[in-house]
Amino acid sequence: MPNTVLTVENVSVKYRLTEQKVDDLKDYLIKLLKRELRYKEFLALKNVSFSLEKGDRLAILGLNGAGKSTLLKVIAGVLKASEGKVEKHGTVVPLLELGAGFDVQYTGSENIYFYGAMLGYSKSFLEEKYDEIVAFAELGEFINVPVKNYSSGMRARLGFSIATIVEPDILILDEVLSVGDAKFRKKSEQKIMEMFEKGITVLFVSHNEAQVKSLCSKAILLDHGKLIARGTVDEVLPVYKEMTK
C-alpha cells in the first residue's frame, strides 16, 4: 500500500540478565572464566506487529515496564530488534530523551552541529537553520556556555529545537511534552500541533489521558511486551484505564 509509512512485523527484543549478583568487573570476569555465569532471558517485546498510514496519530499505552520505550527505540533505530523487522518510509525524528546525545563539554552552539549531525542533518543545513534553532530554544548568552552547566530544562529546550527543525514524515514522542517550564511546554505543543496539521505520522507515549485524547486517533496497548489491544483511542483507553485501577 503506497500510503503505509511504517510497518512493524513480529518484533521481539530479548535481554540477557545474569541470574546471580555480580559485585564488580573483576567478579564478573572471574565468574565468566570459570563459566559460573548463568543467564535468563527477559523478553521486553514479544512478537509485536502493526502498521501505520500517512497521517495516523498512534498512542502507545501501557503500564511502566510494558515495553513502550523499547518499541519506540526499535522504530527510531536506536535499538536493534532480536527478531522481526521494521520498515519505514520517509524521514523519522525521534523526540525520546531530549539532549541525551549532547557532549556536555561542548557549548550549546557546538552541540547544535554535534547533535544535529547525529540526527542526520548536514552542516550546511544546520548553518542555515542555526539562528532559528537558537531563537526557539531561548537560551540567550547561554548558547556559548558548556552544556554541563545547563539545567535539564535548558538541555531539553535545545534538544527539542534541534530535533524539530525539519518537518519529518514520522514523529516519535516519548513523554516529551512534559519538558521545560510551562511557557516552553506551551510553545513546544504549538510547534508539534503545526507539524500535525501538515499530516505527519505520529507515535506518542504518554500517561496523560487528556493529551492522548486530543492528539491521537488510534491506540495500541502493551502489557509485559505483548500487544494486547488495538483500535481507536476511544476503544483502547477504557481497557488501559481498567488496568490502572
Residue pairs with C-beta under 8 A, 6 or more apart in sequence:
1 53
3 53
3 54
4 51
4 52
4 53
4 54
4 89
5 52
5 53
5 54
5 88
5 89
5 90
5 169
5 170
5 201
6 51
6 52
6 75
6 86
6 87
6 88
6 89
6 170
6 201
6 203
7 51
7 86
7 87
8 48
8 49
8 50
8 51
8 71
8 74
8 75
8 84
8 86
9 49
9 84
9 85
9 86
9 87
10 47
10 48
10 49
10 83
10 84
10 85
11 45
11 47
11 48
11 49
11 71
11 74
11 81
11 83
11 84
11 85
11 86
12 43
12 45
12 46
12 47
12 48
12 81
12 82
12 83
12 84
12 225
13 43
13 44
13 45
13 67
13 70
13 74
13 79
13 81
13 82
13 225
14 41
14 42
14 43
14 44
14 82
14 83
15 41
15 42
15 43
15 44
16 39
16 40
16 41
16 42
17 39
17 40
17 41
17 42
18 37
18 38
18 39
19 38
19 39
19 40
20 31
20 36
20 37
20 38
22 28
22 31
22 37
28 37
30 36
31 37
43 225
44 67
44 70
44 225
45 67
45 70
45 71
45 74
45 81
45 225
46 224
46 225
46 226
47 83
47 84
47 226
47 227
48 67
48 71
48 84
48 222
48 225
48 226
48 227
49 84
49 227
50 58
50 220
50 227
50 230
52 58
52 170
52 201
52 203
52 218
53 201
54 169
54 199
54 201
55 199
55 200
55 201
56 201
56 202
56 217
56 218
57 196
57 201
57 202
57 204
57 215
57 216
57 217
57 218
58 201
58 202
58 203
58 204
58 216
58 217
58 218
58 219
58 220
59 204
59 205
59 206
59 212
59 215
59 216
59 218
59 219
59 220
59 233
59 236
60 68
60 71
60 72
60 203
60 204
60 205
60 219
60 220
60 222
61 68
61 212
61 219
61 220
61 221
61 222
61 236
61 237
61 240
62 68
62 221
62 222
62 223
62 240
63 223
63 243
63 244
65 224
66 222
66 223
66 224
66 225
67 222
67 224
67 225
68 174
68 205
68 222
69 96
69 174
69 205
70 79
70 225
71 222
72 94
72 96
72 172
72 174
72 203
72 205
73 79
73 96
74 80
74 81
74 86
75 86
75 88
75 92
75 94
75 172
75 203
76 92
76 94
76 96
76 172
77 92
78 94
78 96
88 170
89 169
90 168
90 169
90 170
91 166
91 168
91 169
91 170
92 168
92 169
92 170
92 171
92 172
93 119
93 163
93 164
93 166
93 168
93 170
93 171
93 172
94 163
94 172
94 174
95 159
95 160
95 163
95 164
95 171
95 172
95 173
95 174
95 176
96 172
96 174
96 176
97 174
98 155
98 156
98 159
98 160
98 163
98 176
98 179
99 115
99 147
99 155
99 156
99 158
99 159
100 159
101 114
101 115
101 118
101 119
101 159
102 111
102 114
102 115
102 147
102 155
102 158
102 159
103 110
103 111
103 114
103 147
104 146
104 147
104 148
105 146
105 147
105 148
106 114
106 146
106 147
107 143
107 144
107 145
107 146
107 147
108 137
108 139
108 142
108 143
108 144
108 145
108 147
108 150
108 154
108 158
109 134
109 143
109 144
111 147
111 158
111 162
112 126
112 130
112 133
112 134
112 158
112 162
113 123
113 126
115 159
115 162
116 125
116 126
116 162
116 165
117 123
117 126
119 162
119 163
121 162
121 165
121 166
126 133
129 165
132 165
133 158
133 161
133 162
133 165
134 143
134 161
136 160
136 161
136 187
136 191
137 143
137 154
137 157
137 158
137 160
137 161
138 157
138 184
139 154
139 157
139 158
142 149
142 150
142 154
147 155
147 158
150 158
153 179
153 180
153 181
153 184
156 176
156 179
156 180
157 179
157 180
157 184
160 176
160 179
160 180
160 188
164 188
164 191
164 192
164 195
167 195
167 198
167 200
168 195
168 200
169 200
169 201
170 200
170 201
170 202
170 203
171 192
171 195
171 200
171 201
171 202
171 203
172 202
172 203
173 192
173 202
173 203
173 204
173 205
173 206
174 205
175 205
175 206
175 207
176 188
177 185
177 188
177 189
177 192
177 206
177 208
177 211
178 185
178 208
179 185
179 188
180 188
192 215
196 202
196 215
202 215
202 216
204 211
204 212
204 215
204 216
206 212
209 237
209 241
212 219
212 233
212 237
213 233
213 237
216 233
217 232
217 233
218 230
218 231
218 232
218 233
219 229
219 230
219 231
219 232
219 233
219 235
219 236
219 237
219 240
220 227
220 229
220 230
220 236
221 227
221 228
221 229
221 230
221 236
221 239
221 240
221 243
222 228
223 243
228 239
229 235
229 236
229 239
229 240
230 236
